C-alpha cells in the first residue's frame, strides 16, 4: 500500500527540525498505528481520556506511491514510488578473510587462590549489581514471582526472571540471558554456542517442560568489514549446528554492526573495535511457577551439593573472569563439545525440577565453581565445605573455569534418585558431589587432597559487594552506602523476619455476598492500578477504572462508590513533584474538587492512597477530615529512587484497614523516589506503618528504612481511621507467590490480603 502523510501534523517539541529530521528521527516514545477510518473517533476519545498526545498524520492508499507533504515549505518532503523503497535491492557480496585469534597461553605463575578469588569477586561481571538493581521498579504489575533478589537477606543472585500470567493462577513466563563475548577473542563460534548454553542453563531451575517450549532472541554486535568472517561462522555455528539439533528456534533478534570507533590524536588515527558479541535471551511459558528453585542454599546438614560439569573436567580458562582480572585472554576457551550430551543434561535437570528434587541450583558461567558456591552461601547465609576434583588445568581450573556447569543442592535422602536420572541419560560421569552445607559462615575448599582455602563468608561477601558499594558511594548519599555495606556484611543479621498477630488463612469476609463499588483512581502516568484492582477484587469489591479526566469532564461521579483508591506510578512524570501535579489537577478544578469534598464528607466511605497516590492525598490533607497532621513526602535520604522489599510493623490505630493486625511485622514491596515523611509540626499520632530492622526494632537506618523517614514512618490514617495513606505497595504482594521472599509455611493468600479484606468487612458493617 502507498500512503499520503502531512509532515506538519506530526507532533514535535523542537520546531527547528528539518523535514528529514522530523520524518527520520527515532523517537522511542512514539507508536504508529493503522486505524480503521470508522473508528478514529473511538481512538480520539481514548487518547483524550488518557491525556495521551496523538495526531492523525495521513492515510493509506491503494496506489503504490509514498507522498509526505509539507504545508510549511509548500512542497513534498518525500515523493517516491514504493518500487524504489521496497523493491528488491541487489544482493550484497562481501569478501572476508578469516583471521587468527589469541594464541597466547595463560600464565598464572605466582597467583594464589585467595588473591584470585578476591579479584574475581570484585570484577564488575561477577560482583553485586545492587547499585543498579534497586533503582528500578521490579514489583510493578504485581505479577512478578522471581526478581533478582533472593532469600531473606535479599541477595541479587537470581539466574532468571519469572512472572505470573494473571492474579489467580500459577502459570507464567520465565526469561534468562546469556553472553560470552570475551570468548570471541579466542573462538567466535565457541562464544556463540556458550551464550546460548548460558541462557539455557540460567533457566535450569524452572520447570518449563520440553526445550521446544523455549524461544530465543539473538542480539548480534560486531564491527562490519572487520569481523564479517567471524560473524558468518558464528551465526552458522549457533543456528545450523547448535540450535537445530537442540530443537530451538530464534524467531526474533537484532543486530548492531557498527561496533568500531575511530578518532584522531596527535596526527594519528586510533581505532577501538569491540569483540563480536551475541547476547542471547531465552523465553518460555511455565505451567506452574512454584516449581522453581533459586541459588539460595537451604541451611541444613542433611543435603549435598552436586556439580554437573558439562566441560568434562577440561576446565579451560581462556576468556574467563580469572583471565580478565589478570589482563590476559588465553588460547583455549570453554565450548560445547558434545551438543547431544548438553541436551541430555538440560533434560535431566528439567526432570529433577519437575519432580521437586532440587533445593537450590546456580550456574557457574560468571566466575566459576567457587564463585557460584560463594554466591549460594551469601543467599543462604551459611557456609560450605567444598572438595573439588582436579581437572586438566589444576587448582585454578577447578575453581574458576566457566565451562557450562550447574551446582545443585539435593537432600541426602534423594541423592540416589537424583543420580539415577543422570545415569539413565548416560551422563552420570559428569556429575559429582562437591560440597556440604555448614552452619558456620565459613567457606573451606580443597582440590583433590590439597587444602587450598578457608575464608569467612562474610568477608567474601564484603569483597563481592565492594564494586557496587564504591559506585553507590560516588552516585548517591555516601552515608547511605556506608550503612548498607555495614548491614549486608553483618554476620548477626537474621534476614527478613515475619511476625503475625492474626491467621492469614482466616477469610473474614466469607459470609459477605454483596460487592461494594470501589473507584480505582488514576492520573496520567499512574501504572499500579491493575494490581490494586486485583487485590480489592479478591477481597470482595467491584472495582471500576476511574481516570481523573472522567471526574473533570463529569463522565463519572463518586456518589455511588464506597471507597476510592489512588494508585502508584509517576503522575505527570513527577516533573511537578511526587503527586504534586495530580493533587493540583484536583485542587484547581472546581468539578473534581467538589466531587472529592462531597466524598470525604460521607461517613460510610473510606479512601486509600499508595505511593504516588499517598503523596497526592497528603497534599490534599486540608480537604480530608482528620488528616491535618499528615506529612509531605520528600526526596529519599539516599537521593535515589528506591525499589526494595522491606519490613514494616503495623501499629495500633483506628485504621479500618489494619483491624486485628496490630503488632504484625511483614515484608512489603516498595518503589519510590520521594517517600521521606516530613512533618512540619509534631508527628501525627495516627502512624499505621513503621519500617523495622530484621531484629524487629523501628529503624531509620538505610536500606531497611529505604527513604530515611524519622521514626520509620511510612503509613498514616485519619483520626477516625477511614482515610489511609502509605508509601509501600501491599497490593503487589497480596498473594504469597508475589513475594520476593516468603516463609515456607505461608499458603496461597499472603498476609497482606487481610488489609483489603478488612476494608470490605468495614464497608459491610457501616
N, C-alpha and C positions, 0 to 999 in steps of 0.2 A: 504494500500500500504506500501511496505517496501521502503528503501532508502539506498543509499551509499553516505557518505559525506567524504570530506577531511578536517580534523580539521585545518590544517595549511593554508587553503585558507581563513579562517575567519580572517577578519581584526582586529588586536588588537594593542593598543598602548603600552601595557605592556608585553614585550617578556618573562618575568619571570613567567607568569601564567602557572599553571599546566594544563594538558588536562581536568581535571574535571572543573577547574575554567573557561577555555575557553568555554567549552560546556554548562555549567550551569549558568554562570553569567547573571544577568537580566539587560542588558544594555537598558535603556529606549529609547534611540535614534535609535534603530535598528528595521527594518522591515524585515520579512522573506517572500519572495514572491515565489509562484509557477508560472513559466512562460513556455509557450509552447516553445519547443526547436527551432521551426522555427522562433520565434520572439525574440530570445535572442539578435540578432544584433540590433533590434529596441530599446530594453531596454538599451543596451550599449551606443547607440547614445544619448538617452535621458539623461542618467547619465552623460555622458561627457559634454553635453551642459549645464547641470545644475551644473557642478562641484560637483557632488554627489558621494562620495566614494561608491563602490559596489564590490561585489565578487560573482563569480559563485562557490557555495560551494558543490554542489552534484546533484544527480539525483534521481528521484522517480522510483521505480521498482515494478513489479507485484508480486515478491516473498514477503512473509510476514516476512522479516528479516531486522533489522536495523544494519548497519555497519558504524562506524565512524573511518576511517583510520587516522593514524598519521605518516606521512612520516619522521618527525623529529626523533621520537623514534623507528620507524620501526615496530610497532605493533598496532593493533586496540585499540583505546581508549574505544570503545563500540562495542560489538558483541553479539547481543541478538535477540531472536525471539520476534515478535510482540505479541505473546500469553502471554509472560511474562510481556511485557509492557502494553498491553491493555486488557489482559484477565480479566474476572470478578473476582474481589477480594471478599473475604468473607465479608458478612455484618458485620458492626461494631456494637457491642452491648455495651451500657453504662448503668450503674446503677447510677441513680441520685436521690438525696433526695431534696424535696422542703424544703426551709428554711424560717424562719421568717424574715420579713423585719422591717424597722424602725417603732416603735410603740410609740415613744415619742412625745407627743403633742407639738405644737409650743407654745412658751411663749414670747409675745411681751410686757410684762409689762413695762411701763415707756417709750415706744417708741413713739416719736412724729411723726406726718406726715411729717414735714419739714426735720427732721433728716433721716427718712426712704427714702424719695424721693431723698435726696442728695446722700445717699449711693447707691441706686438703679441706679440712672443716671450715676454713675461713675463705676458701675460694668462692667467688660470687655464684658459680653454678651450683655449689653444694650448700653454702651457708644459708641460714634462715632468711626468708624473704619477708619477714614480718612487717618491716617498714613499708612495704608496698601493699601487702595483703590487707592490712587494717584500715587503709584509706579508701577502700572500695566497698560499696554496699553489697554484701554477699547473702543477705537474707530476704531481699525484696521479692515479692510474689508469694512468699510463704510456701513455696514448692521446692525448697532446697533441702535435700536429705543429707548430702555429704558435701561440705565445703572444705577448704584447705586445712582448717584447724581440727586436730584430732585429740580426743581424750579429755580427761578432767583438767589437764594442765594446758589445753588448747595449744598444742604444738603444730606448726604448719608443715606437716609431712605427708598429707594425703596424696595418693598416687593418681586419683581420678576424681571427677565430679559426678554426683548423682542427683538427679532431680525427679520430682514426682509428676505424674500426668494430671492429677486432679487432687481435690481436697478430701476425698473419701476412700479411694482405693490405695493399692500398694504398687501398682505398675509405675514405670518411669523410664528414664533415659540415663545413660552413662556416657561420659566423654573423657578422653585422655589424649595426651600428646607425646610425641617422641621426636628427638632431633639428635643427630650425631655429627654435626658439622666439622669438628676438628679431625675426624677420621678421613675426611675427603682430602686432606693433605697427604695421606698415605695411599688410600684406595677409595676413590669416589663411589664405586659400586658397593663396597662394604658400608660406607656411610649411609647410603640409601636403604639398604637392607636392614641395618641396625636401627635406623629411625623408625621404620615400620614395626620392627620387632619390639622396640621400646614402648611404642604406643600400645601394642597388644599386651605386653607384659604389665603395663600400668593398669590395664583393665582386668587383670587376672583375678583380683579379689572380688569381682562382681559376677553373679550368676546370670549370664545372658544366653546360655544355651550354645547353639552352633556358631562357629566362626562366620558362617554365611550371613548371620544377622548383622555383622559389623560392616559399616560403610566408612571409607577413608576420604579425607580431604588432603590433597597434596599441595603444599606451598613451596614452589621451587624458587631458589635465588641463586643467581650466577652472574658472571661478567661475560656479556656477549663478545664474541670474537677472541675470547681468552680461554674460556672453559667449554667451548662448543663440543669438543670430542668427549670430555668428561660428562657433560650433561646428557649427551646421546647415550653413552654407555650406561649411565646410572638409571636413566628412565627405562631403558631396555631391561636392565638387571632387576629393577623394582617391579615393573609391570609384568613383563612376559615370563621372567624366570623365577620370581618370588611370589607375587600376589596371585597369579593364576593357579599355581599348584596349591596355594592355601585356600582358594575359593573366595578371594577378596576382590572387591571392585573399588575403583577410585572415581566416583561419579562427578566429583567437584574438585576444584583447586584453583590456583592462580600462579602467576609467575612474575618475578621481578628480575629482569635480565640487564640491570644497569648497576651491578654491584662493583663498580670500579670508579675511583675518583682520581683526577689528575690536577696538579697545581704547579705554579712556577715559584721557585725560591732561589735567590742568588743566581739567576740566569740558568738554573737547571730545572728540568721537568721531573717532578716527583709523582709517583703513581702508587695508589693503595688499592689492592684487589682483595675482596672478601673471598673466602673459600666457598666452593659450591655447597649449597645447603638445601636440604629437604626437611621441612617441618611437617610432620605427619600428624593429623588429628583423626582419632578414631571415635565413631559414634555408634551406639547400639541401643535398641529398646531393651527394657528389663521387665520381666513379668512380676517380680517381687523384689523391691529394693532392700527388703530386710535380709535377703540372702546376700550379704556383702560383708567384707571384713576390712579393717584398716591396719596400718602399721603399728598400732598400739599393742604392746606386749601385755598379756594378762599375767599379773604378778603372782604366780603360783609355781611351786617346785614340781608339780605333777605334770609338767609339759617338757617338750624338747623343741629345739629349733632345727629345722631341716633346710638344707641348701640344695636346690635343683640347679645344677651347673651345666647349662647348655653348651658352654665352651669346652667342656670335657677336659678340664684342668690345663688347657693351653695357657690360660692366664696372660694373654697378650696385653701389653700396656701401652702400645702406641696410641697417641691421641687421647690418652686418659687424662683425668684431672691431675693425677700424680705427675705425669709428664709435663703438663702445662705449668704447674706451680714451680717446676724446676727449669722452665723456659726451654723445654725440649719437645720434639714431636715423635720421633721413633720411626721404625721401619716396618713393624708388624703390628697390625691393629685387630681388634675383635671383629668377628664376622659370623654370619650364619653359614656354617659349612655343610649342614645337612637340613634342608628345608623340611623333609618328611619327619625327621626327628623333632624339629621345632614344633611342628603341628601336633604331634603326639603329646608333647609337653603341655601345650596350651589346652588340649582336650582333657588331659589328665587333671590339670588344676581345676578346670571347669566342673568336672565330676566331683571333686572334693568340695568345692564351694557350694554346689547344688545340694550336696548331702550334708552340708554344715559340719564338715570335719576339720576346718581350719579355724583357729582362734585369731590369727593375725597373719598378714603377709606384706612383703615390701620388696620392690625390685632394687637392683644394685647398680643401675645404669649411671648414676652420678656419684662417683667416689669409691665404688667397690664394696665388697662384702663388709669390711669393718665399719665403713661409714654408714651403711644401711642398718647394721646391728645397733650402732650408737644411736641413730635416729629412732629406732624402735624402743630403745631404752629411755630416750627422752620422753617419748609419748606415754610409755608405761610407768615412768618414774620408778625405775628399778634398774638392776644391774644384770650382767650376764657373764657366764663362764664359758669362754669360746675356745674350741680346738679345731683348727682347720688342717686339711691335708696339704702337704707341699706339692705344688704343681710344677710346670715346666719353667716358671720364672721365679722360683724360690719364695722367700717370705713376703717380699713386697708384691709379687704377683698374686699370691694367695689372698693378701689383704686388700689390694687396691685395683685389681683387674676389673674392668667393666664389661666383661663378656656377659651376654644375656644370662640372667640367673634370677632366681626368686627365693627369698627366705620365707619359710612358712612355720608358724608355731602350731603344734598339734598336741593334744593330750597324749600322755603315755599310753593310756588305755586304748586309744585309737590308732596307735603307731602302726601296728600290723596291717590294719585295714587300709591305711593310707599308702603304705609301701606296696601292698598288693596291687593297687591301681597302677602305679608306675611299672611294676613287674609285668602286669598283664599287657601293657603297651610297649614293653621291651626297652624301657629307658631307666630301669632301676639302677643301672651302673652310674647314672648321672646324679643320683640323689644320695645324700649322706647326712647323718646327724652332725651338727656343728656346734651346738650350744645348749645350755640350760639357763633358766632364769634364776637369779638370786635376789633376795630381798634387799641386800646391801647395795647402795648406789656406787657400784664399782664394776669396771669392765676389765676382766682378766683374759688375756689372749695367749694362746700357744699355737705354733705351727708345727705339726708333727710332734716330736718330743721336745721341741725347743720353746721355752717360755720367752715371749717377746715383749709383753707389755702388761702393766697393771696400773690403771688410771681411774681417777674419780669421774663418775658420770657427770657430776655437777660441773667440774672443771672443763670437761669436754663440751658440755652444753654452753658454757661461757665462751669458749673459743668459737663454737658454731654460731653463736649469737653476735659475735663481735662486729661482723661486717654490717649487719642490719643496725646494730647499735650506733656505729660510727656514722652511717648515713642518716639515721634518725636524729642524731645529735646535731648534725650540721643543718638539717632541714627544719626541725621542729624546736619546741621549747627544750633545751638541753636538760633541764631539771627533770622533765618527764621521762626522757630517755634514760637518765640515770636511775630513776625509780623503777622503770620497767626491767632494766638489766638486773637490779637487785632482787626484784620479785621472781623473775624466771630462773634465777640461779640460787634461790632459797631452798636448800635441801629439806627444810622442815615444812614447806608449803604442802598441804594435803590435797591441793587441787579443788575443783568445784565441789561444794557440799550442798546437799539438799535436805531441808528440814520442813516437813509438812505438818500443819496443825489440823488437817482435815483428810478425809478419804477421797482421793480423786475419782474413784470408781462409783461414788455415790451420786447418782443422777437426780439432783434435787428438783428437776423440772419434769420428771417422768409423768406426773399426773396432769400436767397442763396440756391442753389441746388446742387452744387458740394461738394465732401467730400475730402478735402486735406489729404494726408497721414501723420500720426504722429507716431513717434517711441516712444513707452513706454519702456524706458531703465531700465534694472535692472542688478544686480550682485548677486552673492551667498549671501543669507540671506535677500535680499530685500523682503518685504511682503506687500507693499502698491500699487502694480502695477495694480491690478484688479479694485479697486475703482477709480484709476486715469484714466484708460481706459474708465470706465463707465462715468465719468464726461465729458471727452473730446468727447466721442461718442455722448452724449446728446447735446453737443454744435456743432455738425456737422462735426466732424473729423472721418476719417477711421483709427482706431488705430491698430498698429502692435506690438506684443510682441518681443522685441529685447534684447537678453541676451548679455552681454559683450563677452562671448565666441563666439557669432556669428560674432562680429566685429573682434575679434582677429584672428579667423580662416579664415575670408574672405567670409563666407557664406552670409553675409549681408553687404551692404554699406549704407551710409547715403545720397547718392546722390539724391534719389527720395523723400526724406522727407521734408515737410515744417516746421517741428518742431520736437524737441526731448524733452522728459521729463524724468528726473532722479528721481526715486521714493524713498519713505521712507522705512525703515526697519533696519536691522542690518547687513550691508555688511561685510562679513568676521567676523561676530560676534562682530564687533567693537574692536577686540583684537589689531588691528593696529591703533586704534584711530578712532573716528567717521568719517566715509567717507574716512579715510586715505588709507586703503587697496584698496578701489575702485579707488581712484584717482591714486594710484601707478600702478594698473593694466592697466590703460590707458596711463599714462605718460611714462612708461618704456616699452611699446610695440609699436614698430615703426608703425605697420599697423594701430592699433587703434588710436594712436596719430595723424597720418596723416589724418585719417578719420575726426576726430574732428576739426583739424585745417582748413581743407577744408570747413567743415560745418560752422564754426564760421565766415569764411571769406565771405560767401554768404550774400548779403544784404536783401534777401527776406525771411529769415528764422528767427525763434525765438527758445528760449530754456527756460526751467523751471527746477529748482531743488528744491525739497521739502524734508525737514528733512535730512535723510542721503544723499539724492541727493543734497541738499543745501550745506551740509558740503563738499561733493565731488567736486562740481563745484567751491566752494570758494577756494579750494586748487589748482585749475587749472586757477586761475584768470589771470595769465600771458599769457595764451593761448586765453583768451576771450577779444575781443576788448572792451575797455571802462570799464573794470571790475577791474582795478588795485587797486582801493581803497576798494575792498571787504575785509571783516574781516575774521579771523579764528573764529571757533566756539568751545569754550572750555567748560569744566565741569560746570554744573549749580552751582550757588552760594549755593543752598540748599544741594549740594553734593549727590543728589538723582536723579534718573530718575523721570521725572515729566509728568504725564498724566492728563491734565486739559481741561477745557472748558473756555477759557479766551477771553477777548475783545481786539480787535486791532482797531487802527484808520488808515484809508487809506490816505496817504499823497499825495500831488501834485507832480508828477514826470512825466518823459517822458514814463513811463512804458506802453507797449502795452496791458498789462493785466488789467490795472486799469483806463482806459479812462472813464470819466464820473462818477467815483466812489469816487472822491476826497472828503474828509471830512466825509465819511461814518464811523460809528463805529458799528462793528459787533462782536459777539462772534464766536469763531472758535475752533475746536478740535486741540490739540497738544499733542505730545508724544515723548519726547527726554530726553537724559541724558546729552548731550553736546550741548547746544543751546545758550550759553552766547557769544554774539558778542564781539570779542576782536580786536580792531583796533590798528595796530602797529603805525600808524601815526594819522592824523586827521580823523574824521568821514567822511565816504563817503557822498557826497551831494545828492546821489540818494537813500535815505531811503524811501521805499514804505509803510512799516508797522511798527507801534509802539504799544506796549502794553499801554492800558489806564485803569484807575480805573473805578469804577462804577459811578463816577461823571463826566467822560469824560476827565480827565486830564492825560497826559502822566505820566507814573509811573515807578519807579524802585523798588517799594515795593512788597514783596512776600506775597501771591501767585498770585496776579493779574499780576505781571511780574514773571512768573514761573522760568525763568533762570537767572535773575539778570543782563540782558544786560543794559549797560549805555544808558540813554535817551530812554529806551523801545524798542530799535532797534530789529526787528525780521524779516525784509524783505528788500531786496535791488534789484536794477536793474542796468544795464549797462548805460553808458552815453546816448546812443540812445534809451534805453528802451526795446530793443529786447531780452535781456537776463536777466532773473529774478531768484532770489533765495529767499527762505523763510523757516522758521522753522515750522510754523503751517501747518495744513492739511485741506485746503478748499475742497479738493476732497472727504473728508469723510462727508461733510455736504452740498453738493450742492442741496440736496432735503430738504425741510422743515422737513420732517419726520425723518431725520437722526440726527437732533439737540437734544442734551440733554435737552435744554430748548429753546422754541420758542414762540414768541408772538402769540396770538390767531388769529391775522389778516393776518398772512402770508399764501400764497397759496401753491400750490404743489411745484413750483420751489423756492428753497431757494435763498436768495440774492447772495450767493457766486457763483451761476451758471453764473452770469453776467461776472465774471472774465474769465471763459472759453469761453463764447460767444464773449467776447472782442478779444480773441486770434483768433477765427475763422473769425471775421469781419476784423481784421487787415490783415490776410492772403488773404482774398478776395479782399483787396484794394491794395495789393502790386503786 
